[in-house]
Amino acid sequence: MKKFTKSILTALSLATATFSVAPQAAGLTKAATASKTTKEYKDGSYDVTAEIYDAGDTVYSTEASFLIGAGAKVTIKSHKLSAVSFTLDSDSPSYSSLTINGQKAKVTKAKDGSVTYTFAASAYQTKKGTISFTVNDKKVTADITFSDLPSNAYDTVVETSTAAKKTVKKNSAVYDRAGKKTKAKSIKAGKTITTYGTLTRNGVKYYKVSKKASQYIKASNVDGVFVTLKKSTAVYTKALKKTKTTYKKGKKLYAYAYAMLGGNKYYKLGTDKYIPASKVDGYNITLKHGAIVYTKDLKKTKTSYGEGKKLYAYGSAVLNKRKYYQVGSNSFIVASNVDGTNRKLKKNAYIYKKSKGKAVRYKKFALKKNSTHKTYGGAVTIKGKKYYIVGVGQYVVKSNFR
């Protein structure tokens, strides 16, 4: 970091600080895209320390003790070093003719009596420099060294340059490379555009929409999807705290991305706004066989459903090598009670239904030998005889199957 800062100061340049971290290749596949990672100054004000010693010595300057105690603040604007300043309380002594590394202080006084000494950006150096001032009628020249900027004073930027055709899904404002909205006309939803690579600044991804100009749109307005709620839902924060916002079944929403929160998939609707993906991706199922409800740890609950029951499945999971449908929070049923298992008949077989506790023939015709049929769940017993369920309320003698 010091080496980087020194090179800037040597040239006395206030240009945007950019240094290569590690150009990365995305692999050798046909679709591989080379990316370049850099760090750039991030706009804002950042605290740094100032060590001020008697000239040519390692003893702190007594006369500069108030400056040392106050610490300095470095200001970055438009991704460039802009200024460095000290602010002293009203009861501090007055420093006149204050100069750091050849830059004279601009002095401003606040209503509360505090005084701020502001210097041009080149006054900020992390190598030993010179400070001079007059305090209490004493002229002082001393050595000064500033500490490095904190890590949060930099943006991490990743760029690619592969051109591609994209369709904009939401009206998109145009931003500059620094992530600031420009006055350029927004790009309307539905428009197909050519993009010239990507820029990701501190986790926010943009598509470059001009080959030469610094114009970008948020990738979330291109890569997102419209989703329709199959179940009403509340909106949650990233910490999974329920907000006051809810949406009803059938509501169409735009999801910018998805995230795994608490082990479950959520769709991101905006800043710190998420909905469970299960409210979108789920589906209706019908039990062909009675089902016990289990927890995720496969412990039986007191809840069970009979055959013919219609349920909403939020998704499926494999638990202990067996497929289950999730039908509620920590509620699972064996999938074979819904999906069935293919079995082949070894002989012609009749279909039965249950009537007054007995199995009575349901259809006059028989299922043909060697034909394949789905059976659901395990065999059930009717009047001491085993049957497989082949549909809601429909049974075939178990021994008729291979």
Wavefront OBJ file of the C-alpha trace (Angstrom):
o trace
v 0.000 0.000 0.000
v 2.799 2.407 0.910
v 4.569 1.752 -2.356
v 1.398 2.510 -4.224
v 0.789 5.742 -2.336
v 4.375 6.893 -2.795
v 4.205 6.493 -6.543
v 1.206 8.797 -6.639
v 2.863 11.421 -4.496
v 6.089 11.378 -6.472
v 4.161 12.388 -9.539
v 2.002 14.753 -7.490
v -0.943 13.401 -9.444
v -4.519 13.488 -8.265
v -5.634 11.020 -10.920
v -7.920 8.190 -9.939
v -5.894 5.576 -8.084
v -6.028 2.252 -9.878
v -3.695 -0.671 -9.308
v -3.884 -4.222 -10.566
v -4.462 -6.931 -7.995
v -4.455 -10.059 -10.167
v -5.810 -10.355 -13.696
v -7.816 -13.559 -13.744
v -8.647 -15.983 -16.523
v -11.967 -17.744 -16.188
v -10.599 -21.018 -17.535
v -10.124 -22.679 -20.888
v -13.734 -23.333 -21.815
v -15.144 -21.845 -24.983
v -17.232 -19.360 -23.012
v -14.323 -18.259 -20.827
v -14.154 -14.533 -20.111
v -10.974 -12.825 -18.895
v -11.521 -10.494 -15.961
v -9.433 -7.719 -14.472
v -9.594 -6.867 -10.782
v -8.523 -3.427 -9.542
v -8.889 -1.218 -6.500
v -9.985 2.397 -6.711
v -10.451 5.206 -4.251
v -13.949 5.296 -2.780
v -15.623 8.670 -2.262
v -15.955 9.749 1.357
v -13.974 11.028 4.334
v -11.600 8.731 6.192
v -9.750 9.080 9.479
v -5.965 8.724 9.488
v -3.369 9.385 12.159
v -0.623 11.982 11.912
v 2.679 11.338 13.664
v 4.546 14.618 14.206
v 8.094 14.495 15.596
v 10.662 17.147 16.431
v 12.710 17.681 13.271
v 15.283 14.921 12.823
v 14.216 13.189 16.045
v 11.850 10.414 17.188
v 10.297 12.465 19.987
v 6.742 13.684 19.472
v 6.496 17.441 18.985
v 5.021 19.039 22.101
v 3.890 22.082 20.140
v 1.956 19.848 17.713
v 0.268 17.771 20.426
v -3.199 19.141 19.640
v -2.823 18.240 15.961
v -1.571 14.768 16.859
v -4.463 14.225 19.265
v -7.099 15.436 16.823
v -6.014 13.151 14.013
v -6.543 13.939 10.359
v -9.301 13.306 7.853
v -8.664 12.509 4.190
v -11.432 13.405 1.734
v -11.918 11.556 -1.559
v -14.124 13.012 -4.304
v -14.819 11.549 -7.736
v -12.452 8.715 -6.831
v -9.524 11.110 -6.337
v -7.700 12.353 -3.259
v -9.252 15.753 -2.645
v -8.014 17.134 0.677
v -6.624 16.383 4.118
v -7.734 18.308 7.196
v -7.436 18.691 10.971
v -10.306 19.939 13.146
v -9.420 21.310 16.596
v -11.762 22.142 19.472
v -12.438 25.744 20.468
v -10.127 25.484 23.490
v -7.151 24.454 21.332
v -4.322 26.914 20.613
v -4.305 28.771 17.315
v -1.885 27.512 14.659
v -0.905 30.199 12.186
v 1.067 29.857 8.950
v 0.340 26.126 9.105
v 1.941 24.366 6.137
v 2.277 20.636 5.388
v 4.496 19.358 2.588
v 4.424 22.729 0.890
v 0.635 23.129 1.100
v -0.731 26.045 3.132
v -3.794 25.533 5.300
v -7.164 27.047 4.541
v -8.657 27.972 7.911
v -12.400 27.858 8.644
v -14.107 28.464 11.968
v -17.420 26.846 12.943
v -20.187 28.346 15.106
v -19.117 26.193 18.045
v -15.641 27.725 17.914
v -13.894 24.691 16.452
v -11.301 25.398 13.773
v -10.595 23.278 10.675
v -7.290 23.432 8.817
v -7.690 22.078 5.277
v -4.859 21.266 2.859
v -4.643 20.261 -0.790
v -4.469 16.517 -1.407
v -0.708 16.428 -1.992
v -0.169 17.341 1.669
v -1.182 13.778 2.505
v 1.917 11.571 2.409
v 2.659 8.277 4.129
v 6.399 8.896 3.943
v 8.171 11.422 6.168
v 7.326 14.990 5.225
v 7.575 18.467 6.725
v 5.151 20.535 8.780
v 5.704 24.128 9.895
v 3.586 26.511 11.956
v 3.584 29.219 14.572
v 1.915 28.550 17.918
v 2.052 30.702 21.054
v 4.467 33.035 19.188
v 6.883 30.160 18.586
v 7.869 29.110 15.067
v 8.139 25.342 14.688
v 9.346 23.033 11.923
v 8.810 19.304 12.445
v 8.585 15.957 10.666
v 5.150 14.521 9.817
v 4.014 11.102 8.582
v 0.398 10.127 7.879
v -0.940 6.602 8.287
v -2.318 4.639 5.340
v -5.954 4.981 4.358
v -8.234 2.310 5.872
v -9.284 -0.622 3.688
v -12.832 0.734 3.357
v -11.439 3.726 1.441
v -11.185 1.535 -1.643
v -13.665 -0.034 -4.043
v -12.938 -3.462 -5.476
v -13.750 -3.385 -9.189
v -13.940 -6.405 -11.511
v -14.271 -5.826 -15.264
v -14.794 -8.042 -18.315
v -14.906 -7.027 -21.972
v -16.909 -9.684 -23.826
v -19.629 -8.228 -26.069
v -23.084 -9.811 -26.000
v -26.702 -9.150 -26.960
v -29.016 -8.633 -23.982
v -32.695 -7.832 -23.540
v -33.553 -5.266 -20.880
v -36.370 -6.524 -18.643
v -36.915 -3.386 -16.542
v -36.547 0.291 -17.391
v -32.904 1.029 -16.617
v -31.219 4.260 -15.615
v -27.732 4.821 -17.029
v -24.771 5.110 -14.647
v -21.160 6.173 -15.046
v -18.202 3.968 -14.185
v -18.264 5.227 -10.594
v -21.817 3.956 -10.152
v -23.407 7.416 -10.233
v -26.633 7.949 -12.143
v -26.179 10.078 -15.268
v -28.585 12.312 -17.171
v -28.568 9.923 -20.134
v -31.965 8.674 -21.262
v -33.110 5.497 -19.533
v -33.217 2.290 -21.566
v -36.756 0.918 -21.745
v -37.830 -2.595 -20.852
v -38.020 -4.931 -23.839
v -35.206 -3.259 -25.765
v -32.431 -5.531 -27.067
v -29.004 -3.941 -26.701
v -25.353 -4.796 -27.217
v -23.319 -4.905 -24.028
v -19.539 -4.542 -24.012
v -18.598 -6.414 -20.889
v -19.392 -6.095 -17.218
v -18.263 -4.005 -14.279
v -18.781 -5.182 -10.721
v -18.171 -2.571 -8.049
v -18.301 -3.828 -4.458
v -20.772 -6.572 -5.312
v -23.044 -4.557 -7.625
v -22.848 -5.758 -11.226
v -23.346 -3.488 -14.258
v -23.385 -4.042 -18.026
v -21.403 -1.595 -20.165
v -23.788 -0.287 -22.842
v -21.463 1.971 -24.824
v -18.292 0.872 -26.584
v -16.513 4.170 -25.902
v -18.485 6.188 -23.348
v -18.635 5.485 -19.628
v -22.238 4.246 -19.634
v -23.556 1.306 -17.638
v -26.872 -0.193 -16.539
v -27.501 -2.444 -13.574
v -27.293 -6.113 -14.535
v -30.191 -6.897 -12.221
v -32.507 -5.106 -14.679
v -31.354 -7.533 -17.370
v -30.664 -10.810 -15.595
v -33.682 -10.862 -13.281
v -36.928 -12.764 -13.824
v -40.623 -12.079 -13.376
v -42.234 -14.473 -10.916
v -45.880 -15.107 -10.033
v -46.860 -16.020 -6.502
v -48.649 -19.325 -6.096
v -49.125 -18.588 -2.400
v -49.529 -15.335 -0.483
v -46.342 -14.297 1.275
v -44.747 -11.769 3.562
v -41.556 -9.953 2.596
v -38.483 -10.648 4.728
v -35.169 -8.937 5.368
v -31.854 -10.666 4.715
v -31.810 -11.505 8.418
v -35.166 -13.282 7.834
v -37.140 -10.759 9.864
v -40.697 -10.391 8.600
v -41.569 -6.912 7.324
v -45.011 -5.304 7.189
v -45.227 -5.852 3.419
v -47.231 -8.802 2.085
v -48.283 -9.918 -1.391
v -51.296 -12.017 -2.338
v -51.425 -15.157 -4.430
v -51.263 -14.324 -8.150
v -49.134 -11.199 -7.664
v -46.489 -10.758 -10.375
v -43.137 -9.536 -9.078
v -39.683 -8.864 -10.505
v -36.900 -10.807 -8.816
v -33.427 -9.348 -9.276
v -31.629 -12.449 -8.029
v -31.941 -15.258 -5.550
v -30.079 -16.012 -2.343
v -29.781 -18.894 0.100
v -30.932 -17.646 3.507
v -31.136 -19.961 6.483
v -30.576 -22.904 4.167
v -33.565 -22.039 1.956
v -33.891 -20.306 -1.407
v -35.312 -16.756 -1.478
v -35.976 -14.339 -4.327
v -34.553 -10.830 -3.938
v -37.073 -8.098 -4.774
v -34.967 -5.096 -3.804
v -32.640 -3.767 -1.135
v -33.038 -6.091 1.867
v -36.348 -7.430 0.518
v -36.784 -11.172 0.015
v -39.605 -13.672 -0.465
v -39.414 -17.469 -0.048
v -38.888 -19.133 -3.428
v -41.233 -21.890 -2.287
v -44.136 -19.425 -2.645
v -43.253 -19.204 -6.339
v -41.711 -22.537 -7.263
v -44.098 -24.799 -5.358
v -46.822 -26.985 -6.892
v -50.019 -28.820 -5.986
v -49.893 -32.563 -5.317
v -52.568 -35.173 -4.613
v -52.010 -38.047 -2.217
v -52.836 -41.431 -3.719
v -51.953 -43.111 -0.431
v -52.349 -41.941 3.148
v -49.214 -40.195 4.394
v -47.628 -39.492 7.756
v -45.887 -36.147 8.161
v -42.244 -36.239 9.242
v -39.775 -33.599 10.379
v -36.559 -33.002 8.452
v -34.882 -35.346 10.934
v -37.440 -38.018 9.905
v -39.223 -37.985 13.227
v -42.932 -38.794 12.982
v -45.328 -35.999 13.849
v -48.921 -36.308 14.994
v -50.137 -35.087 11.593
v -51.209 -37.402 8.781
v -53.259 -37.045 5.593
v -55.577 -39.512 3.892
v -55.534 -40.579 0.258
v -57.066 -38.017 -2.074
v -55.828 -35.095 0.035
v -54.585 -32.166 -2.054
v -51.487 -30.421 -0.697
v -49.132 -27.642 -1.752
v -45.533 -28.847 -2.035
v -42.846 -26.239 -1.490
v -40.252 -28.498 -3.071
v -38.679 -31.901 -2.644
v -35.718 -33.227 -0.693
v -33.814 -36.468 -0.385
v -33.660 -37.514 3.254
v -31.750 -40.651 4.150
v -31.643 -41.632 0.437
v -35.430 -41.374 0.050
v -37.415 -38.671 -1.742
v -39.830 -36.531 0.286
v -42.095 -33.581 -0.499
v -41.990 -30.572 1.802
v -45.556 -29.591 2.645
v -44.885 -27.071 5.393
v -42.251 -25.652 7.688
v -40.238 -28.717 8.719
v -43.028 -30.962 7.394
v -42.293 -33.741 4.888
v -44.186 -36.676 3.361
v -42.834 -39.701 1.479
v -42.887 -38.905 -2.253
v -43.964 -42.412 -3.270
v -47.376 -41.624 -1.771
v -47.709 -39.112 -4.606
v -45.423 -40.216 -7.430
v -45.966 -43.952 -7.228
v -43.764 -46.884 -8.233
v -44.013 -48.698 -11.580
v -44.931 -52.375 -11.224
v -45.722 -55.047 -13.855
v -48.664 -57.432 -13.593
v -47.903 -61.146 -13.817
v -51.545 -61.962 -14.518
v -54.801 -60.263 -15.423
v -56.118 -58.307 -12.447
v -59.309 -56.563 -11.385
v -59.532 -53.132 -9.798
v -61.348 -52.952 -6.474
v -62.766 -50.215 -4.313
v -63.468 -50.238 -0.616
v -67.101 -50.494 0.516
v -68.193 -51.086 4.114
v -64.741 -52.372 4.972
v -64.694 -54.850 2.106
v -62.981 -54.866 -1.306
v -65.558 -54.921 -4.088
v -64.884 -55.012 -7.800
v -64.708 -51.479 -9.187
v -64.588 -52.156 -12.931
v -65.855 -55.059 -14.980
v -62.762 -55.159 -17.169
v -59.410 -56.491 -15.988
v -55.958 -54.975 -16.258
v -53.918 -57.040 -18.698
v -51.061 -59.374 -17.839
v -47.570 -57.809 -18.347
v -49.015 -54.274 -18.345
v -47.236 -51.730 -16.128
v -49.069 -49.595 -13.549
v -48.114 -47.157 -10.830
v -48.712 -48.203 -7.236
v -48.628 -45.691 -4.423
v -47.017 -46.197 -1.037
v -46.887 -49.542 0.705
v -49.497 -52.286 0.457
v -52.684 -51.884 2.524
v -54.744 -54.623 4.117
v -58.468 -55.060 3.422
v -60.174 -57.964 5.200
v -56.823 -59.680 5.731
v -55.712 -59.437 2.101
v -52.906 -57.204 0.754
v -53.642 -54.662 -1.987
v -51.635 -51.996 -3.775
v -53.253 -48.606 -4.316
v -53.298 -47.752 -8.043
v -55.328 -44.547 -7.795
v -57.440 -42.655 -5.284
v -59.839 -45.273 -3.901
v -58.621 -47.928 -6.375
v -56.924 -51.185 -5.347
v -55.333 -54.218 -7.034
v -54.411 -57.439 -5.247
v -50.703 -57.282 -4.372
v -49.995 -60.870 -5.417
v -51.035 -60.049 -8.993
v -47.840 -58.008 -9.421
v -44.403 -59.404 -10.053
l 1 2 3 4 5 6 7 8 9 10 11 12 13 14 15 16 17 18 19 20 21 22 23 24 25 26 27 28 29 30 31 32 33 34 35 36 37 38 39 40 41 42 43 44 45 46 47 48 49 50 51 52 53 54 55 56 57 58 59 60 61 62 63 64 65 66 67 68 69 70 71 72 73 74 75 76 77 78 79 80 81 82 83 84 85 86 87 88 89 90 91 92 93 94 95 96 97 98 99 100 101 102 103 104 105 106 107 108 109 110 111 112 113 114 115 116 117 118 119 120 121 122 123 124 125 126 127 128 129 130 131 132 133 134 135 136 137 138 139 140 141 142 143 144 145 146 147 148 149 150 151 152 153 154 155 156 157 158 159 160 161 162 163 164 165 166 167 168 169 170 171 172 173 174 175 176 177 178 179 180 181 182 183 184 185 186 187 188 189 190 191 192 193 194 195 196 197 198 199 200 201 202 203 204 205 206 207 208 209 210 211 212 213 214 215 216 217 218 219 220 221 222 223 224 225 226 227 228 229 230 231 232 233 234 235 236 237 238 239 240 241 242 243 244 245 246 247 248 249 250 251 252 253 254 255 256 257 258 259 260 261 262 263 264 265 266 267 268 269 270 271 272 273 274 275 276 277 278 279 280 281 282 283 284 285 286 287 288 289 290 291 292 293 294 295 296 297 298 299 300 301 302 303 304 305 306 307 308 309 310 311 312 313 314 315 316 317 318 319 320 321 322 323 324 325 326 327 328 329 330 331 332 333 334 335 336 337 338 339 340 341 342 343 344 345 346 347 348 349 350 351 352 353 354 355 356 357 358 359 360 361 362 363 364 365 366 367 368 369 370 371 372 373 374 375 376 377 378 379 380 381 382 383 384 385 386 387 388 389 390 391 392 393 394 395 396 397 398 399 400 401 402
